[in-house]
Amino acid sequence: MNFIKQIERIKMIHKLICGEKTGTPLLFAKKLSLSRSQLYNELEVIKEFDAPLKYCKKRETFYYETPFELILIFSLKTIKNDESREIFGGFNFRPILLDGTLISLP
């Protein structure tokens, strides 16, 4: 799966959980165009951030047991060949190991 899509999906899941507007697991999965098992995989990712995630059968919604804020920030920039030469030291780049050994690159 595309990394950016997964980040955006997790942000959407978090927003719906915060508003306690998820509905049943099946309905929640449909809102996100996921299967029920895929939804639970995504919820596991959120739980890995120590999210106090719970489900209420009576209200039919997922919710956070205690206040929880999830901030996901990413940055992506494409670079051109001339920029990569500048970043990586150009074509004459000669990496040296800590012991002074030169490494030749193809």
N, CA, C and O atoms as CSV, one atom per row, in Angstrom:
chain,resi,resn,atom,element,x,y,z
A,1,MET,N,N,0.841,-1.187,0.000
A,1,MET,CA,C,0.000,0.000,0.000
A,1,MET,C,C,0.881,1.243,0.000
A,1,MET,O,O,1.958,1.262,0.596
A,2,ASN,N,N,0.421,2.234,-0.652
A,2,ASN,CA,C,1.117,3.499,-0.715
A,2,ASN,C,C,1.196,4.116,0.688
A,2,ASN,O,O,0.194,4.211,1.397
A,3,PHE,N,N,2.401,4.529,1.066
A,3,PHE,CA,C,2.646,5.087,2.396
A,3,PHE,C,C,1.746,6.287,2.683
A,3,PHE,O,O,1.179,6.389,3.771
A,4,ILE,N,N,1.616,7.174,1.737
A,4,ILE,CA,C,0.809,8.382,1.940
A,4,ILE,C,C,-0.659,8.022,2.133
A,4,ILE,O,O,-1.333,8.608,2.980
A,5,LYS,N,N,-1.164,7.060,1.354
A,5,LYS,CA,C,-2.551,6.622,1.522
A,5,LYS,C,C,-2.786,6.056,2.914
A,5,LYS,O,O,-3.822,6.315,3.527
A,6,GLN,N,N,-1.827,5.286,3.414
A,6,GLN,CA,C,-1.989,4.694,4.737
A,6,GLN,C,C,-2.006,5.778,5.817
A,6,GLN,O,O,-2.800,5.703,6.755
A,7,ILE,N,N,-1.145,6.772,5.693
A,7,ILE,CA,C,-1.138,7.880,6.660
A,7,ILE,C,C,-2.486,8.606,6.628
A,7,ILE,O,O,-3.064,8.895,7.676
A,8,GLU,N,N,-2.977,8.896,5.434
A,8,GLU,CA,C,-4.261,9.591,5.314
A,8,GLU,C,C,-5.402,8.741,5.875
A,8,GLU,O,O,-6.313,9.267,6.514
A,9,ARG,N,N,-5.352,7.444,5.640
A,9,ARG,CA,C,-6.395,6.553,6.156
A,9,ARG,C,C,-6.367,6.535,7.691
A,9,ARG,O,O,-7.419,6.582,8.327
A,10,ILE,N,N,-5.183,6.468,8.280
A,10,ILE,CA,C,-5.073,6.463,9.744
A,10,ILE,C,C,-5.598,7.771,10.317
A,10,ILE,O,O,-6.252,7.772,11.360
A,11,LYS,N,N,-5.316,8.889,9.644
A,11,LYS,CA,C,-5.839,10.173,10.099
A,11,LYS,C,C,-7.368,10.188,10.062
A,11,LYS,O,O,-8.003,10.714,10.976
A,12,MET,N,N,-7.961,9.617,9.015
A,12,MET,CA,C,-9.424,9.558,8.894
A,12,MET,C,C,-10.011,8.656,9.982
A,12,MET,O,O,-11.019,9.000,10.599
A,13,ILE,N,N,-9.392,7.527,10.208
A,13,ILE,CA,C,-9.853,6.610,11.255
A,13,ILE,C,C,-9.837,7.320,12.607
A,13,ILE,O,O,-10.798,7.241,13.373
A,14,HIS,N,N,-8.742,8.010,12.890
A,14,HIS,CA,C,-8.611,8.739,14.161
A,14,HIS,C,C,-9.714,9.795,14.296
A,14,HIS,O,O,-10.313,9.945,15.361
A,15,LYS,N,N,-9.971,10.512,13.219
A,15,LYS,CA,C,-11.013,11.558,13.252
A,15,LYS,C,C,-12.383,10.960,13.564
A,15,LYS,O,O,-13.126,11.500,14.382
A,16,LEU,N,N,-12.714,9.855,12.917
A,16,LEU,CA,C,-14.011,9.219,13.161
A,16,LEU,C,C,-14.102,8.652,14.576
A,16,LEU,O,O,-15.162,8.708,15.200
A,17,ILE,N,N,-13.011,8.114,15.078
A,17,ILE,CA,C,-13.015,7.585,16.448
A,17,ILE,C,C,-13.185,8.732,17.441
A,17,ILE,O,O,-13.950,8.612,18.398
A,18,CYS,N,N,-12.481,9.838,17.223
A,18,CYS,CA,C,-12.615,10.991,18.130
A,18,CYS,C,C,-14.051,11.500,18.189
A,18,CYS,O,O,-14.531,11.897,19.250
A,19,GLY,N,N,-14.727,11.489,17.058
A,19,GLY,CA,C,-16.121,11.947,17.011
A,19,GLY,C,C,-17.103,10.875,17.429
A,19,GLY,O,O,-18.311,11.111,17.480
A,20,GLU,N,N,-16.577,9.682,17.732
A,20,GLU,CA,C,-17.400,8.531,18.109
A,20,GLU,C,C,-18.521,8.321,17.093
A,20,GLU,O,O,-19.682,8.122,17.451
A,21,LYS,N,N,-18.140,8.373,15.816
A,21,LYS,CA,C,-19.091,8.204,14.715
A,21,LYS,C,C,-18.656,7.078,13.785
A,21,LYS,O,O,-18.780,7.188,12.565
A,22,THR,N,N,-18.149,6.000,14.363
A,22,THR,CA,C,-17.640,4.917,13.526
A,22,THR,C,C,-18.723,3.941,13.113
A,22,THR,O,O,-18.671,3.392,12.013
A,23,GLY,N,N,-19.690,3.719,13.964
A,23,GLY,CA,C,-20.682,2.677,13.717
A,23,GLY,C,C,-20.081,1.319,14.047
A,23,GLY,O,O,-19.021,1.232,14.668
A,24,THR,N,N,-20.755,0.276,13.634
A,24,THR,CA,C,-20.270,-1.076,13.891
A,24,THR,C,C,-18.970,-1.300,13.117
A,24,THR,O,O,-18.670,-0.549,12.188
A,25,PRO,N,N,-18.201,-2.320,13.488
A,25,PRO,CA,C,-16.962,-2.589,12.731
A,25,PRO,C,C,-17.212,-2.769,11.230
A,25,PRO,O,O,-16.429,-2.290,10.409
A,26,LEU,N,N,-18.288,-3.451,10.877
A,26,LEU,CA,C,-18.581,-3.656,9.456
A,26,LEU,C,C,-18.906,-2.338,8.754
A,26,LEU,O,O,-18.422,-2.087,7.650
A,27,LEU,N,N,-19.716,-1.504,9.387
A,27,LEU,CA,C,-20.067,-0.202,8.819
A,27,LEU,C,C,-18.835,0.700,8.737
A,27,LEU,O,O,-18.635,1.400,7.745
A,28,PHE,N,N,-18.021,0.676,9.776
A,28,PHE,CA,C,-16.790,1.467,9.815
A,28,PHE,C,C,-15.877,1.057,8.663
A,28,PHE,O,O,-15.313,1.910,7.977
A,29,ALA,N,N,-15.736,-0.228,8.457
A,29,ALA,CA,C,-14.900,-0.734,7.367
A,29,ALA,C,C,-15.441,-0.265,6.017
A,29,ALA,O,O,-14.671,0.130,5.142
A,30,LYS,N,N,-16.756,-0.309,5.849
A,30,LYS,CA,C,-17.366,0.135,4.585
A,30,LYS,C,C,-17.126,1.620,4.343
A,30,LYS,O,O,-16.875,2.033,3.211
A,31,LYS,N,N,-17.203,2.430,5.410
A,31,LYS,CA,C,-16.938,3.871,5.277
A,31,LYS,C,C,-15.544,4.124,4.723
A,31,LYS,O,O,-15.316,5.102,4.012
A,32,LEU,N,N,-14.617,3.237,5.053
A,32,LEU,CA,C,-13.222,3.405,4.639
A,32,LEU,C,C,-12.859,2.569,3.416
A,32,LEU,O,O,-11.700,2.536,3.004
A,33,SER,N,N,-13.843,1.900,2.840
A,33,SER,CA,C,-13.627,1.000,1.695
A,33,SER,C,C,-12.602,-0.092,2.024
A,33,SER,O,O,-11.704,-0.388,1.237
A,34,LEU,N,N,-12.768,-0.672,3.205
A,34,LEU,CA,C,-11.888,-1.745,3.663
A,34,LEU,C,C,-12.726,-2.973,3.995
A,34,LEU,O,O,-13.941,-2.883,4.173
A,35,SER,N,N,-12.061,-4.113,4.076
A,35,SER,CA,C,-12.726,-5.282,4.632
A,35,SER,C,C,-12.655,-5.147,6.153
A,35,SER,O,O,-11.880,-4.349,6.679
A,36,ARG,N,N,-13.452,-5.918,6.832
A,36,ARG,CA,C,-13.454,-5.873,8.300
A,36,ARG,C,C,-12.078,-6.247,8.849
A,36,ARG,O,O,-11.603,-5.625,9.800
A,37,SER,N,N,-11.434,-7.254,8.262
A,37,SER,CA,C,-10.110,-7.663,8.757
A,37,SER,C,C,-9.061,-6.588,8.478
A,37,SER,O,O,-8.160,-6.382,9.291
A,38,GLN,N,N,-9.167,-5.897,7.331
A,38,GLN,CA,C,-8.241,-4.803,7.045
A,38,GLN,C,C,-8.425,-3.656,8.043
A,38,GLN,O,O,-7.457,-3.020,8.460
A,39,LEU,N,N,-9.685,-3.404,8.417
A,39,LEU,CA,C,-9.949,-2.369,9.408
A,39,LEU,C,C,-9.234,-2.697,10.708
A,39,LEU,O,O,-8.583,-1.837,11.301
A,40,TYR,N,N,-9.358,-3.944,11.148
A,40,TYR,CA,C,-8.707,-4.324,12.401
A,40,TYR,C,C,-7.185,-4.231,12.296
A,40,TYR,O,O,-6.519,-3.949,13.293
A,41,ASN,N,N,-6.629,-4.459,11.120
A,41,ASN,CA,C,-5.187,-4.273,10.928
A,41,ASN,C,C,-4.812,-2.806,11.118
A,41,ASN,O,O,-3.805,-2.495,11.755
A,42,GLU,N,N,-5.622,-1.909,10.566
A,42,GLU,CA,C,-5.363,-0.472,10.722
A,42,GLU,C,C,-5.534,-0.039,12.186
A,42,GLU,O,O,-4.772,0.788,12.686
A,43,LEU,N,N,-6.532,-0.600,12.859
A,43,LEU,CA,C,-6.724,-0.266,14.275
A,43,LEU,C,C,-5.543,-0.742,15.114
A,43,LEU,O,O,-5.186,-0.096,16.098
A,44,GLU,N,N,-4.941,-1.851,14.740
A,44,GLU,CA,C,-3.744,-2.340,15.434
A,44,GLU,C,C,-2.599,-1.349,15.306
A,44,GLU,O,O,-1.831,-1.158,16.249
A,45,VAL,N,N,-2.481,-0.715,14.139
A,45,VAL,CA,C,-1.436,0.299,13.948
A,45,VAL,C,C,-1.642,1.433,14.944
A,45,VAL,O,O,-0.690,1.900,15.568
A,46,ILE,N,N,-2.884,1.870,15.090
A,46,ILE,CA,C,-3.184,2.956,16.037
A,46,ILE,C,C,-2.903,2.506,17.466
A,46,ILE,O,O,-2.382,3.282,18.268
A,47,LYS,N,N,-3.240,1.269,17.789
A,47,LYS,CA,C,-2.986,0.753,19.134
A,47,LYS,C,C,-1.491,0.692,19.435
A,47,LYS,O,O,-1.087,0.804,20.592
A,48,GLU,N,N,-0.670,0.515,18.402
A,48,GLU,CA,C,0.784,0.487,18.599
A,48,GLU,C,C,1.310,1.832,19.089
A,48,GLU,O,O,2.410,1.907,19.637
A,49,PHE,N,N,0.529,2.896,18.896
A,49,PHE,CA,C,0.883,4.219,19.423
A,49,PHE,C,C,0.315,4.417,20.829
A,49,PHE,O,O,0.209,5.544,21.313
A,50,ASP,N,N,-0.044,3.316,21.472
A,50,ASP,CA,C,-0.610,3.323,22.836
A,50,ASP,C,C,-1.951,4.041,22.915
A,50,ASP,O,O,-2.265,4.668,23.927
A,51,ALA,N,N,-2.725,3.952,21.871
A,51,ALA,CA,C,-4.058,4.551,21.872
A,51,ALA,C,C,-4.975,3.728,22.777
A,51,ALA,O,O,-5.008,2.502,22.671
A,52,PRO,N,N,-5.723,4.397,23.672
A,52,PRO,CA,C,-6.652,3.693,24.556
A,52,PRO,C,C,-7.967,3.383,23.834
A,52,PRO,O,O,-9.031,3.850,24.241
A,53,LEU,N,N,-7.886,2.605,22.774
A,53,LEU,CA,C,-9.015,2.341,21.888
A,53,LEU,C,C,-9.940,1.269,22.462
A,53,LEU,O,O,-9.489,0.208,22.892
A,54,LYS,N,N,-11.224,1.561,22.461
A,54,LYS,CA,C,-12.254,0.636,22.952
A,54,LYS,C,C,-13.426,0.625,21.984
A,54,LYS,O,O,-13.544,1.491,21.118
A,55,TYR,N,N,-14.293,-0.373,22.147
A,55,TYR,CA,C,-15.522,-0.444,21.353
A,55,TYR,C,C,-16.703,-0.606,22.307
A,55,TYR,O,O,-16.659,-1.412,23.236
A,56,CYS,N,N,-17.757,0.173,22.063
A,56,CYS,CA,C,-18.970,0.091,22.876
A,56,CYS,C,C,-20.068,-0.555,22.040
A,56,CYS,O,O,-20.518,0.016,21.047
A,57,LYS,N,N,-20.497,-1.752,22.445
A,57,LYS,CA,C,-21.559,-2.448,21.714
A,57,LYS,C,C,-22.886,-1.697,21.816
A,57,LYS,O,O,-23.665,-1.665,20.863
A,58,LYS,N,N,-23.130,-1.103,22.966
A,58,LYS,CA,C,-24.390,-0.395,23.177
A,58,LYS,C,C,-24.518,0.817,22.249
A,58,LYS,O,O,-25.561,1.022,21.628
A,59,ARG,N,N,-23.456,1.614,22.160
A,59,ARG,CA,C,-23.474,2.809,21.301
A,59,ARG,C,C,-23.036,2.504,19.865
A,59,ARG,O,O,-23.153,3.347,18.976
A,60,GLU,N,N,-22.534,1.292,19.656
A,60,GLU,CA,C,-22.033,0.849,18.354
A,60,GLU,C,C,-21.015,1.825,17.775
A,60,GLU,O,O,-21.188,2.349,16.675
A,61,THR,N,N,-19.957,2.056,18.533
A,61,THR,CA,C,-18.893,2.938,18.058
A,61,THR,C,C,-17.577,2.619,18.760
A,61,THR,O,O,-17.548,2.164,19.904
A,62,PHE,N,N,-16.500,2.873,18.040
A,62,PHE,CA,C,-15.182,2.839,18.671
A,62,PHE,C,C,-14.973,4.188,19.334
A,62,PHE,O,O,-15.525,5.194,18.888
A,63,TYR,N,N,-14.185,4.216,20.387
A,63,TYR,CA,C,-13.902,5.466,21.093
A,63,TYR,C,C,-12.579,5.337,21.823
A,63,TYR,O,O,-12.058,4.234,21.992
A,64,TYR,N,N,-12.040,6.463,22.253
A,64,TYR,CA,C,-10.843,6.462,23.084
A,64,TYR,C,C,-11.279,6.543,24.531
A,64,TYR,O,O,-12.049,7.425,24.910
A,65,GLU,N,N,-10.783,5.616,25.340
A,65,GLU,CA,C,-11.167,5.542,26.751
A,65,GLU,C,C,-10.726,6.788,27.514
A,65,GLU,O,O,-11.428,7.249,28.414
A,66,THR,N,N,-9.581,7.325,27.162
A,66,THR,CA,C,-9.069,8.567,27.754
A,66,THR,C,C,-8.683,9.480,26.595
A,66,THR,O,O,-8.472,8.999,25.482
A,67,PRO,N,N,-8.586,10.785,26.833
A,67,PRO,CA,C,-8.209,11.687,25.743
A,67,PRO,C,C,-6.914,11.216,25.067
A,67,PRO,O,O,-5.943,10.849,25.729
A,68,PHE,N,N,-6.931,11.237,23.751
A,68,PHE,CA,C,-5.781,10.766,22.977
A,68,PHE,C,C,-5.640,11.621,21.736
A,68,PHE,O,O,-6.594,11.807,20.981
A,69,GLU,N,N,-4.445,12.136,21.536
A,69,GLU,CA,C,-4.172,12.959,20.363
A,69,GLU,C,C,-3.165,12.229,19.491
A,69,GLU,O,O,-2.136,11.758,19.975
A,70,LEU,N,N,-3.461,12.141,18.232
A,70,LEU,CA,C,-2.579,11.484,17.269
A,70,LEU,C,C,-2.214,12.504,16.209
A,70,LEU,O,O,-3.070,12.964,15.453
A,71,ILE,N,N,-0.948,12.853,16.158
A,71,ILE,CA,C,-0.471,13.817,15.177
A,71,ILE,C,C,0.503,13.096,14.259
A,71,ILE,O,O,1.565,12.648,14.690
A,72,LEU,N,N,0.135,12.991,13.002
A,72,LEU,CA,C,0.985,12.340,12.012
A,72,LEU,C,C,1.452,13.399,11.020
A,72,LEU,O,O,0.649,14.025,10.328
A,73,ILE,N,N,2.751,13.582,10.968
A,73,ILE,CA,C,3.329,14.570,10.071
A,73,ILE,C,C,4.351,13.862,9.194
A,73,ILE,O,O,5.181,13.099,9.689
A,74,PHE,N,N,4.289,14.110,7.916
A,74,PHE,CA,C,5.291,13.551,7.027
A,74,PHE,C,C,5.662,14.603,5.996
A,74,PHE,O,O,4.902,15.530,5.716
A,75,SER,N,N,6.839,14.432,5.446
A,75,SER,CA,C,7.320,15.347,4.432
A,75,SER,C,C,7.898,14.523,3.293
A,75,SER,O,O,8.607,13.543,3.525
A,76,LEU,N,N,7.602,14.910,2.090
A,76,LEU,CA,C,8.079,14.198,0.921
A,76,LEU,C,C,8.524,15.218,-0.102
A,76,LEU,O,O,7.791,16.151,-0.430
A,77,LYS,N,N,9.733,15.031,-0.605
A,77,LYS,CA,C,10.244,15.944,-1.618
A,77,LYS,C,C,10.987,15.127,-2.657
A,77,LYS,O,O,11.822,14.288,-2.319
A,78,THR,N,N,10.686,15.372,-3.908
A,78,THR,CA,C,11.440,14.714,-4.969
A,78,THR,C,C,12.635,15.587,-5.312
A,78,THR,O,O,12.561,16.815,-5.255
A,79,ILE,N,N,13.735,14.941,-5.670
A,79,ILE,CA,C,14.932,15.694,-6.032
A,79,ILE,C,C,15.375,15.297,-7.437
A,79,ILE,O,O,15.132,14.178,-7.888
A,80,LYS,N,N,16.017,16.220,-8.107
A,80,LYS,CA,C,16.521,15.988,-9.459
A,80,LYS,C,C,17.951,15.477,-9.369
A,80,LYS,O,O,18.581,15.540,-8.313
A,81,ASN,N,N,18.452,14.970,-10.485
A,81,ASN,CA,C,19.810,14.418,-10.512
A,81,ASN,C,C,20.863,15.410,-10.038
A,81,ASN,O,O,21.744,15.046,-9.259
A,82,ASP,N,N,20.785,16.661,-10.496
A,82,ASP,CA,C,21.802,17.634,-10.091
A,82,ASP,C,C,21.721,17.916,-8.591
A,82,ASP,O,O,22.745,18.178,-7.961
A,83,GLU,N,N,20.537,17.868,-8.019
A,83,GLU,CA,C,20.393,18.054,-6.576
A,83,GLU,C,C,20.967,16.867,-5.817
A,83,GLU,O,O,21.559,17.036,-4.751
A,84,SER,N,N,20.794,15.664,-6.364
A,84,SER,CA,C,21.321,14.483,-5.677
A,84,SER,C,C,22.836,14.487,-5.692
A,84,SER,O,O,23.457,14.029,-4.733
A,85,ARG,N,N,23.446,14.989,-6.748
A,85,ARG,CA,C,24.909,15.090,-6.784
A,85,ARG,C,C,25.387,16.039,-5.699
A,85,ARG,O,O,26.405,15.793,-5.052
A,86,GLU,N,N,24.650,17.122,-5.503
A,86,GLU,CA,C,25.020,18.095,-4.485
A,86,GLU,C,C,24.869,17.496,-3.083
A,86,GLU,O,O,25.731,17.685,-2.225
A,87,ILE,N,N,23.784,16.786,-2.863
A,87,ILE,CA,C,23.524,16.181,-1.564
A,87,ILE,C,C,24.529,15.087,-1.241
A,87,ILE,O,O,25.025,15.002,-0.118
A,88,PHE,N,N,24.828,14.245,-2.233
A,88,PHE,CA,C,25.694,13.097,-1.996
A,88,PHE,C,C,27.154,13.353,-2.349
A,88,PHE,O,O,27.949,12.414,-2.378
A,89,GLY,N,N,27.518,14.591,-2.614
A,89,GLY,CA,C,28.925,14.910,-2.819
A,89,GLY,C,C,29.396,14.796,-4.252
A,89,GLY,O,O,30.605,14.833,-4.485
A,90,GLY,N,N,28.525,14.661,-5.213
A,90,GLY,CA,C,28.924,14.595,-6.611
A,90,GLY,C,C,29.500,13.258,-7.004
A,90,GLY,O,O,29.434,12.284,-6.254
A,91,PHE,N,N,30.071,13.228,-8.210
A,91,PHE,CA,C,30.596,11.977,-8.751
A,91,PHE,C,C,31.926,11.583,-8.128
A,91,PHE,O,O,32.314,10.418,-8.211
A,92,ASN,N,N,32.625,12.502,-7.515
A,92,ASN,CA,C,33.932,12.213,-6.926
A,92,ASN,C,C,33.843,11.850,-5.457
A,92,ASN,O,O,34.838,11.906,-4.735
A,93,PHE,N,N,32.683,11.489,-5.025
A,93,PHE,CA,C,32.460,11.144,-3.621
A,93,PHE,C,C,33.232,9.889,-3.271
A,93,PHE,O,O,33.049,8.857,-3.915
A,94,ARG,N,N,34.090,9.953,-2.267
A,94,ARG,CA,C,34.926,8.828,-1.859
A,94,ARG,C,C,34.712,8.575,-0.363
A,94,ARG,O,O,35.387,9.184,0.467
A,95,PRO,N,N,33.790,7.690,-0.015
A,95,PRO,CA,C,33.541,7.432,1.398
A,95,PRO,C,C,34.737,6.766,2.075
A,95,PRO,O,O,35.424,5.934,1.481
A,96,ILE,N,N,34.964,7.141,3.301
A,96,ILE,CA,C,36.075,6.605,4.085
A,96,ILE,C,C,35.506,5.983,5.353
A,96,ILE,O,O,34.686,6.596,6.037
A,97,LEU,N,N,35.942,4.762,5.667
A,97,LEU,CA,C,35.538,4.125,6.908
A,97,LEU,C,C,36.260,4.773,8.084
A,97,LEU,O,O,37.221,5.519,7.895
A,98,LEU,N,N,35.800,4.491,9.282
A,98,LEU,CA,C,36.391,5.074,10.476
A,98,LEU,C,C,37.865,4.759,10.616
A,98,LEU,O,O,38.614,5.553,11.186
A,99,ASP,N,N,38.298,3.607,10.103
A,99,ASP,CA,C,39.713,3.252,10.225
A,99,ASP,C,C,40.566,3.865,9.105
A,99,ASP,O,O,41.767,3.607,9.032
A,100,GLY,N,N,39.950,4.672,8.237
A,100,GLY,CA,C,40.678,5.355,7.169
A,100,GLY,C,C,40.661,4.621,5.841
A,100,GLY,O,O,41.226,5.122,4.868
A,101,THR,N,N,40.037,3.461,5.762
A,101,THR,CA,C,39.965,2.678,4.539
A,101,THR,C,C,39.040,3.358,3.543
A,101,THR,O,O,37.918,3.737,3.879
A,102,LEU,N,N,39.526,3.509,2.303
A,102,LEU,CA,C,38.682,4.061,1.251
A,102,LEU,C,C,37.789,2.983,0.683
A,102,LEU,O,O,38.216,1.839,0.527
A,103,ILE,N,N,36.550,3.335,0.370
A,103,ILE,CA,C,35.604,2.410,-0.251
A,103,ILE,C,C,35.377,2.910,-1.667
A,103,ILE,O,O,35.050,4.080,-1.868
A,104,SER,N,N,35.547,2.037,-2.645
A,104,SER,CA,C,35.285,2.459,-4.024
A,104,SER,C,C,33.854,2.092,-4.389
A,104,SER,O,O,33.396,0.981,-4.124
A,105,LEU,N,N,33.168,3.029,-4.991
A,105,LEU,CA,C,31.805,2.825,-5.415
A,105,LEU,C,C,31.780,2.657,-6.924
A,105,LEU,O,O,32.529,3.334,-7.628
A,106,PRO,N,N,30.926,1.760,-7.443
A,106,PRO,CA,C,30.848,1.564,-8.896
A,106,PRO,C,C,30.331,2.798,-9.597
A,106,PRO,O,O,30.204,2.804,-10.821
